Amino acid sequence: MALRETQLPLWMVFICHLAIVAYYIGLRLVNDERMAVLLREENKTLPGYEKLGGKYKFLTQINLLIQLGFFILAVFVDAVYLFHRHLYRLAYLHSFANGARHVRDVIFTTLAFPIAMFIVDVFWPLYLYDRELIYPKVLDEYVPLWVNLYEHLFIGVVVVIEMALIPHQYPRKSLALLIICTFGLLYMGIVFYVAYFGDYWLYGVMRVLAPIYRVVFFVVMFAFIFVVFYAGEVMNRFMWGQTASQLSPAAEDREDTLTRKKVR
């Protein structure tokens, strides 16, 4: 079973990925320009956005960058495989595409999918319980509802659609755990850095918790993202079968080589 095996024609997958990239870039440009005009006209500053990394210290914004980078890489891989009949003489390009494909799957399985679903699963229960714990009402003056849905709900829809489009090879557990732990510790470092040097917590829920419960909260959140990762692997296996998660890179490369020989 080749990794590119899918129920849809490859050109449709390529168009879907390209549309998602255009959607992300378009919405980002429109929203950033709209917010800049709003803040400039009213001579205001958005709380927490103007110092110590601006908006890119928030997990939601980091996730959007990860997803955009992932889908740009997916478009490149799709393009190489889609136009391989015209590019078969460029062996180095195929080799690079194979490597990019493995990187693409690692990014999706360990970062793009788990972080997006983590945000959706944590944000909305807190928002419905008491929005001040995660998304203060003051933000409604600057961020319309459609942007809130785009940043905290559509991100989950997109990764589920991506998983349904093509199978993704999950990396070795040791590598996956290393990547997730490294990202989690780095982001916790950002949170504590802002709390210490900026004298405020990024999220309201951290402000209301006592120190001991704050530690418990971090531990639970850290454990939960691993649960989301394993849930993603189960979903991938359910959609595409056992081999989708177990096919080795070496086997894939051999199939790609045979495919290119047939094309020639």
DRENKE-973432 format. One record per residue: residue in three letters; x, y, z of N, C-alpha, C in turn. Coordinates in steps of 0.001 Angstrom, whole numbers, padded with zeros to 6 digits, always signed. Layout:
residues N
ALAXYZXYZXYZ...
***
This chain:
residues 264
MET+000847-001197+000000+000000+000000+000000+000872+001232+000000ALA+000829+002029-001036+001625+003251-001103+000991+004337-000266LEU+001820+005216+000251+001335+006264+001132+000386+007200+000424ARG+000552+007365-000885-000309+008280-001609-001633+007649-001996GLU-001858+006391-001605-003123+005750-001932-004260+006515-001277THR-005292+006852-002044-006420+007614-001548-007630+007313-002406GLN-008788+007545-001864-010011+007282-002602-010300+008380-003609LEU-009607+009499-003514-009804+010618-004426-008661+010691-005425PRO-008916+011212-006625-007813+011456-007567-006807+012431-006945LEU-005547+012251-007285-004511+013076-006692-004706+014558-006998TRP-005248+014864-008182-005451+016265-008524-006486+016921-007613MET-007448+016140-007120-008434+016680-006192-007811+016948-004827VAL-006924+016055-004395-006203+016271-003134-005343+017528-003233PHE-004666+017684-004376-003834+018853-004620-004665+020132-004543ILE-005827+020134-005169-006692+021318-005157-007196+021609-003743CYS-007549+020570-002999-007994+020758-001611-006902+021404-000766HIS-005682+020895-000872-004562+021462-000121-004293+022905-000540LEU-004332+023148-001839-004081+024493-002351-005162+025462-001863ALA-006415+025010-001848-007513+025854-001384-007365+026196+000104ILE-006923+025224+000895-006739+025468+002325-005622+026482+002555VAL-004530+026368+001793-003439+027344+001914-003942+028740+001565ALA-004668+028856+000454-005206+030154+000040-006165+030701+001090TYR-006977+029828+001660-007943+030228+002691-007220+030766+003918TYR-006183+030041+004384-005451+030469+005573-004760+031808+005338ILE-004070+031928+004210-003345+033161+003926-004325+034325+003746GLY-005412+034089+003011-006385+035147+002778-007023+035647+004056LEU-007481+034729+004902-008104+035136+006152-007116+035836+007066ARG-005876+035348+007084-004865+035986+007931-004605+037416+007493LEU-004452+037637+006194-004191+038990+005693-005377+039906+005951VAL-006581+039414+005683-007783+040233+005893-007952+040588+007357ASN-007800+039596+008236-008010+039843+009658-006938+040755+010239ASP-005671+040540+009847-004597+041390+010362-004789+042836+009930GLU-005173+043042+008677-005394+044400+008183-006592+045034+008875ARG-007650+044262+009036-008845+044785+009701-008543+045193+011133MET-007795+044350+011859-007473+044648+013250-006522+045844+013345ALA-005554+045940+012429-004618+047057+012447-005356+048384+012236VAL-006296+048405+011299-007079+049614+011047-007917+049970+012264LEU-008539+048959+012870-009387+049185+014032-008592+049765+015198LEU-007438+049180+015463-006618+049660+016579-006057+051052+016300ARG-005700+051309+015040-005147+052613+014679-006201+053711+014769GLU-007415+053414+014314-008468+054419+014323-008930+054745+015739GLU-008966+053756+016597-009438+053970+017958-008291+054235+018934ASN-007054+054172+018404-005875+054450+019227-005856+053584+020494LYS-006122+052305+020305-006136+051365+021421-005096+050276+021213THR-004849+049546+022258-003982+048377+022159-004764+047165+022644LEU-004557+046049+021998-005240+044826+022384-004493+044187+023549PRO-005166+043952+024669-004487+043428+025862-003689+042161+025581GLY-002391+042200+025928-001547+041018+025795-000935+040807+024431TYR-001303+041646+023441-000852+041431+022070+000302+042338+021662GLU+000638+043307+022468+001576+044329+022027+002980+044169+022606LYS+003240+043107+023355+004562+042956+023946+004906+041478+024097LEU+006186+041215+024294+006686+039861+024529+006187+038857+023483GLY+006472+039168+022215+006125+038239+021151+004811+038517+020474GLY+004074+039521+020931+002800+039848+020302+001830+038681+020354LYS+001047+038519+019298+000023+037478+019292+000611+036082+019138TYR+001875+035997+018706+002451+034687+018422+002978+033975+019661LYS+002631+034478+020833+002903+033714+022049+001686+032896+022474PHE+000563+033107+021781-000642+032340+022059-000636+031049+021241LEU-001067+029964+021871-001013+028648+021227-001835+028618+019949THR-002961+029322+019942-003805+029342+018744-003050+029885+017540GLN-002302+030969+017736-001564+031583+016630-000395+030702+016191ILE+000267+030073+017139+001349+029151+016804+000799+027987+015983ASN-000362+027482+016382-000984+026383+015656-001317+026777+014219LEU-001805+027996+014013-002124+028445+012657-000874+028476+011783LEU+000257+028883+012351+001515+028878+011595+001930+027448+011258ILE+001781+026534+012214+002128+025133+011972+001253+024555+010865GLN-000047+024831+010934-000945+024298+009907-000641+024889+008536LEU-000373+026183+008488-000055+026802+007199+001215+026194+006619GLY+002260+026029+007441+003500+025411+006972+003275+023992+006507PHE+002446+023244+007242+002154+021863+006854+001474+021803+005496PHE+000459+022629+005275-000288+022553+004023+000516+023080+002840ILE+001412+024025+003071+002309+024457+001992+003208+023294+001581LEU+003732+022568+002561+004552+021396+002275+003730+020321+001571ALA+002475+020146+001987+001606+019151+001349+001351+019503-000115VAL+001183+020786-000410+000979+021221-001795+002199+020883-002642PHE+003397+021104-002106+004622+020783-002847+004705+019289-003143VAL+004449+018458-002142+004519+017009-002340+003473+016564-003354ASP+002270+017091-003236+001216+016739-004202+001624+017107-005621ALA+002211+018303-005773+002585+018784-007111+003626+017876-007744VAL+004602+017434-006962+005646+016563-007513+005044+015243-007981TYR+004171+014641-007170+003577+013367-007540+002544+013529-008645LEU+001892+014676-008691+000884+014910-009720+001515+015083-011092PHE+002667+015768-011124+003329+016050-012395+004575+015188-012596HIS+004604+014004-011955+005803+013174-012006+006131+012712-013425ARG+005122+012616-014292+005390+012179-015669+006258+013188-016410HIS+006164+014442-016012+006959+015480-016661+008269+015746-015919LEU+008358+015227-014686+009525+015535-013864+010378+014303-013572TYR+010063+013174-014230+010737+011927-013848+012243+011976-014058ARG+012709+012853-014953+014157+012935-015163+014866+013643-014014LEU+014124+014380-013215+014724+015109-012095+014717+014206-010864ALA+015665+013289-010830+015693+012299-009753+015836+012952-008384TYR+016633+014019-008315+016861+014674-007038+015562+015262-006496LEU+014670+015702-007409+013401+016273-006974+012520+015203-006349HIS+012530+014003-006934+011758+012904-006366+012315+012517-004993SER+013622+012478-004877+014236+012144-003590+013865+013183-002537PHE+013901+014454-002951+013541+015525-002030+012070+015424-001650ALA+011222+015087-002627+009790+014952-002360+009508+013808-001399ASN+010264+012696-001540+010101+011580-000610+010420+012007+000814GLY+011533+012737+000972+011897+013239+002290+010862+014216+002814ALA+010385+015110+001927+009376+016089+002322+008081+015409+002741ARG+007766+014296+002068+006551+013552+002401+006635+012988+003817HIS+007796+012447+004174+007963+011913+005522+007913+013041+006563VAL+008537+014177+006248+008487+015331+007158+007048+015811+007302ARG+006333+015851+006173+004923+016256+006192+004113+015388+007146ASP+004310+014069+007076+003552+013168+007935+003936+013326+009398VAL+005210+013542+009659+005652+013745+011042+005030+015022+011608ILE+005031+016091+010829+004443+017351+011283+002956+017178+011560PHE+002274+016498+010638+000822+016342+010812+000496+015491+012029THR+001155+014350+012160+000785+013400+013206+001214+013837+014602THR+002305+014600+014714+002815+014965+016040+002516+016406+016443LEU+002208+017273+015488+001980+018682+015813+000632+019188+015287ALA+000456+019174+013963-000729+019797+013367-002031+019196+013901PHE-002148+017889+013866-003382+017253+014343-003536+017341+015862PRO-002542+016911+016659-002742+016942+018112-002988+018348+018661ILE-002249+019347+018184-002408+020695+018738-003758+021280+018355ALA-004170+021088+017100-005462+021617+016662-006604+021007+017473MET-006600+019688+017623-007678+019036+018360-007594+019347+019851PHE-006384+019538+020356-006213+019945+021753-006867+021298+021993ILE-006642+022240+021079-007230+023576+021218-008748+023499+021187VAL-009293+022762+020220-010748+022638+020109-011336+022006+021376ASP-010714+020936+021855-011254+020193+022992-011123+020944+024310VAL-010130+021806+024451-009927+022553+025692-010631+023909+025644PHE-010564+024576+024486-011087+025941+024383-012591+026006+024616TRP-013351+025180+023901-014809+025333+023926-015449+024947+025250PRO-015027+023899+025951-015593+023663+027294-015329+024830+028250LEU-014099+025381+028241-013810+026527+029095-014607+027748+028661TYR-014729+027951+027368-015465+029097+026833-016940+029034+027249LEU-017541+027856+027156-018948+027700+027509-019167+027768+029018TYR-018186+027337+029781-018301+027383+031241-018132+028810+031746ASP-017047+029458+031352-016781+030854+031729-015740+031398+030751ARG-016195+032134+029775-015307+032567+028706-014144+033419+029199GLU-014279+034067+030371-013193+034884+030898-011969+034036+031241LEU-012163+032741+031389-011050+031853+031702-010148+031602+030508ILE-010649+031845+029299-009873+031498+028105-009946+032550+027003TYR-011059+033293+026920-011267+034227+025807-012134+035381+026308PRO-011519+036396+026937-012273+037485+027578-013232+038184+026611LYS-014338+038642+027155-015359+039291+026349-014838+040556+025669VAL-013825+041206+026258-013269+042424+025677-012732+042173+024265LEU-012358+040932+023968-011824+040613+022647-012880+040738+021550ASP-014158+040676+021930-015222+040798+020933-015208+042151+020227GLU-014618+043166+020875-014525+044484+020258-013546+044483+019088TYR-012620+043540+019090-011568+043508+018069-011661+042279+017160VAL-012171+041192+017701-012183+039922+016969-013628+039487+016732PRO-014103+039508+015489-015481+039090+015211-015669+037593+015425LEU-016922+037181+015486-017241+035784+015767-016646+034853+014730TRP-016644+035241+013449-016153+034343+012404-014662+034065+012562VAL-013914+035046+013091-012486+034820+013329-012305+033861+014505ASN-013116+034022+015535-013062+033105+016677-013326+031672+016226LEU-014345+031492+015387-014660+030150+014883-013545+029619+013986TYR-012968+030481+013179-011866+030088+012288-010646+029632+013088GLU-010351+030347+014175-009133+030056+014936-009302+028929+015939HIS-010530+028670+016386-010722+027708+017474-011643+026541+017135LEU-012232+026544+015943-013105+025436+015557-012752+024881+014181PHE-012599+025763+013199-012305+025312+011844-010977+024569+011777ILE-010031+024916+012649-008737+024231+012662-008900+022737+012904GLY-009884+022362+013730-010139+020953+013976-010803+020274+012791VAL-011720+020994+012147-012384+020465+010963-011369+020185+009857VAL-010420+021105+009687-009418+020988+008628-008553+019746+008809VAL-008089+019486+010033-007206+018332+010231-007959+017013+010100VAL-009243+017009+010449-010043+015795+010251-010243+015548+008753ILE-010514+016609+007997-010631+016489+006542-009324+015979+005946GLU-008201+016514+006424-006895+016082+005924-006669+014602+006192MET-007055+014144+007367-006877+012731+007685-007754+011853+006804ALA-008912+012376+006401-009801+011607+005536-009350+011642+004081LEU-008553+012649+003697-008097+012769+002316-007054+011719+001968ILE-006039+011588+002812-004943+010662+002541-004477+010012+003847PRO-003933+008791+003775-003381+008157+004975-002051+008808+005354HIS-001784+008823+006631-000524+009401+007111+000242+008357+007912GLN+001515+008245+007607+002360+007293+008322+002793+007890+009651TYR+002437+007244+010733+002831+007716+012057+004284+007318+012334PRO+005063+008223+012922+006472+007919+013202+006604+006962+014380ARG+007825+006549+014639+008091+005727+015815+007619+006451+017067LYS+007133+005703+018034+006615+006304+019258+007668+007156+019954SER+008918+006706+019923+009973+007461+020602+010149+008839+019968LEU+010118+008900+018640+010254+010182+017950+009043+011059+018204ALA+007849+010464+018143+006625+011237+018371+006612+011837+019776LEU+006952+011029+020772+006963+011516+022151+008016+012606+022339LEU+009145+012452+021675+010204+013457+021777+009726+014797+021218ILE+009081+014759+020050+008616+015997+019422+007533+016658+020267ILE+006566+015864+020730+005471+016421+021515+005983+016983+022835CYS+006870+016244+023505+007429+016720+024777+008239+017995+024579THR+009047+018032+023519+009865+019217+023251+008986+020429+022999PHE+007967+020263+022161+007056+021379+021890+006340+021810+023170GLY+005832+020836+023926+005104+021167+025145+005959+021909+026150LEU+007198+021464+026343+008087+022124+027297+008473+023523+026817LEU+008703+023661+025510+009023+024982+024971+007862+025951+025171TYR+006637+025461+024929+005505+026370+025102+005263+026687+026577MET+005463+025728+027443+005366+026024+028876+006401+027058+029285GLY+007589+026974+028645+008615+027977+028907+008149+029369+028491ILE+007457+029446+027345+006926+030736+026888+005901+031269+027890VAL+005014+030399+028350+003974+030809+029299+004591+031357+030577PHE+005582+030652+031127+006205+031099+032377+007088+032325+032154TYR+007698+032414+030975+008504+033604+030658+007626+034855+030651VAL+006475+034762+029988+005548+035894+029936+005016+036208+031326ALA+004726+035170+032110+004207+035381+033464+005235+036093+034339TYR+006516+035754+034157+007554+036341+035004+007944+037744+034544PHE+008234+037888+033248+008723+039174+032754+007589+040123+032350GLY+006452+039580+031993+005321+040432+031630+004357+040648+032773ASP+004513+039855+033824+003688+039967+035028+002204+039708+034741TYR+001920+038773+033834+000533+038377+033623+000525+036987+032982TRP-000567+036267+033242-000737+034938+032666-001447+035057+031326LEU-001023+034239+030373-001605+034319+029042-003083+033956+029030TYR-003486+033087+029918-004860+032605+029924-005472+032805+031306GLY-006734+033260+031298-007391+033599+032548-007472+032453+033531VAL-007606+031228+033042-007728+030079+033929-006498+029945+034819MET-005340+030363+034329-004121+030269+035125-004072+031328+036215ARG-004758+032445+035998-004761+033512+036990-005608+033155+038206VAL-006676+032393+037984-007594+032107+039083-007202+030873+039877LEU-006292+030061+039346-005891+028845+040036-004810+029132+041071ALA-004901+028454+042201-003833+028506+043190-002613+027789+042622PRO-001406+028112+043105-000177+027521+042537-000210+026003+042413ILE-000696+025315+043452-000701+023853+043405-001653+023358+042321TYR-002805+024006+042184-003764+023593+041154-003294+023995+039763ARG-002489+025034+039719-001905+025437+038425-000957+024349+037923VAL-000184+023776+038834+000705+022677+038465-000105+021483+037981VAL-001176+021157+038696-002049+020052+038300-002637+020313+036914PHE-003040+021546+036675-003612+021915+035381-002612+021666+034253PHE-001362+022075+034460-000335+021864+033442-000097+020369+033206VAL-000046+019594+034255+000188+018155+034120-000962+017495+033348VAL-002187+017867+033691-003350+017292+033019-003360+017669+031543MET-003067+018941+031241-003049+019389+029851-001940+018683+029071PHE-000803+018486+029722+000317+017806+029074-000064+016366+028752ALA-000732+015717+029691-001150+014327+029465-002229+014256+028397PHE-003100+015253+028367-004225+015215+027434-003761+015286+025981ILE-002698+016036+025714-002243+016137+024323-001699+014796+023831PHE-001170+013980+024746-000748+012632+024356-001969+011770+024038VAL-003038+011967+024788-004284+011241+024510-004787+011602+023117VAL-004721+012890+022782-005162+013337+021457-004284+012729+020366PHE-002981+012647+020617-002074+012041+019641-002455+010589+019370TYR-002660+009807+020432-003012+008395+020258-004391+008247+019627ALA-005314+009165+019940-006636+009132+019316-006514+009368+017813GLY-005603+010254+017423-005371+010505+016007-004837+009276+015293GLU-003956+008546+015948-003410+007332+015338-004496+006273+015161VAL-005355+006160+016172-006466+005211+016071-007402+005613+014940MET-007690+006905+014811-008571+007385+013745-007960+007123+012377ASN-006649+007365+012252-005958+007124+010986-006016+005646+010609ARG-005825+004781+011593-005868+003336+011337-007284+002886+010996PHE-008274+003491+011651-009667+003148+011375-010048+003532+009951MET-009564+004705+009497-009914+005188+008166-009171+004461+007059TRP-007908+004105+007315-007055+003616+006234-006511+002218+006446GLY-006798+001614+007584-006327+000260+007812-005004+000228+008539GLN-004628-000954+008981-003426-001144+009788-002165-000698+009063THR-002070-000959+007765-000832-000688+007037-000562+000796+006882ALA-001591+001632+007005-001389+003076+006834-000456+003628+007887SER-000500+003052+009086+000344+003542+010163+001656+002778+010271GLN+001752+001620+009606+002912+000770+009840+003870+000689+008662LEU+003501+001214+007513+004369+001103+006347+005692+001819+006601SER+006784+001136+006375+008088+001716+006662+008525+002648+005546PRO+009326+003675+005855+009834+004570+004825+010590+003839+003729ALA+011359+002806+004103+012132+002074+003103+011208+001390+002096ALA+010109+000818+002621+009158+000165+001720+008510+001172+000794GLU+008183+002341+001313+007576+003378+000482+008532+003810-000622ASP+009798+004005-000271+010784+004431-001253+010930+003403-002362ARG+010881+002116-002004+010979+001077-003021+009778+001126-003956GLU+008596+001362-003412+007403+001450-004250+007468+002665-005156ASP+008005+003785-004630+008145+004985-005452+009105+004750-006600THR+010194+004033-006320+011179+003755-007363+010562+002899-008464LEU+009788+001873-008053+009128+001020-009040+008111+001809-009857THR+007402+002722-009192+006422+003549-009891+007089+004418-010949ARG+008225+005019-010609+008921+005893-011579+009458+005075-012744LYS+009899+003828-012467+010395+002995-013551+009274+002634-014519LYS+008093+002373-013970+006949+002059-014815+006579+003252-015703VAL+006668+004444-015132+006349+005649-015876+007300+005835-017038ARG+008575+005542-016814+009550+005675-017865+009303+004667-018983
***
